[in-house]
Every structure is written in C-alpha cells, then in structure tokens.
Amino acid sequence: MAFTATVHEVDGEFTVNVPENVAREHGLREGLAVDVDIIDNKLVLRHRRSKYTVEELLAQCDFSLPMSEEDREWDAMRPVGRELI
C-alpha cells in the first residue's frame, strides 16, 4: 500500500501524518513506539504487537453469524484439561 504524506516540523522534530484508515488497518495509535530504519533510501517503520486484550479480540467477532459445523463440534466437546468455562 502506498500513499502520499506531507512532512511537518513541530518543535524541531519532523512528523509524517498517516491517513486514519491506514493507521487503523495496521494497529497504529497515538503514543505507539515504532522502530525506524532507513533502507535503500526508504523510511521503514515497524511496530511489534505483543499482547492483545480480550476486549480487542472480542471486538473483531461477529456473534450474529451462525457457528460452523466444526465450531459446534468443538463447542460440544468435553474438557480434556484444565479449561475454564
């Protein structure tokens, strides 16, 4: 994905604005620390997502959809370890 951005100077530091849809798609948010590399004259930003909250994971789910046959079978299985229900 490529887009055009404008460089701004703020208090002696340079910033680049990322469009909101691109930021959301890639999990960027204000205050997120990123690694910055310059490779072959390209500015490369990377962030590592190490933890997700239950709320973030559940927000991706559509509970109005019917369960697949495989999911129903899995849901009906007896516990085999120390699962919490």
Secondary structure by P-SEA (a helix, b strand, c coil): cbbbbbbbbcccbbbbbccaaaaaaacccccbbbbbbbcccbbbbbbbbccccaaaaaaaccccccccaaaaaaaaccccccccc
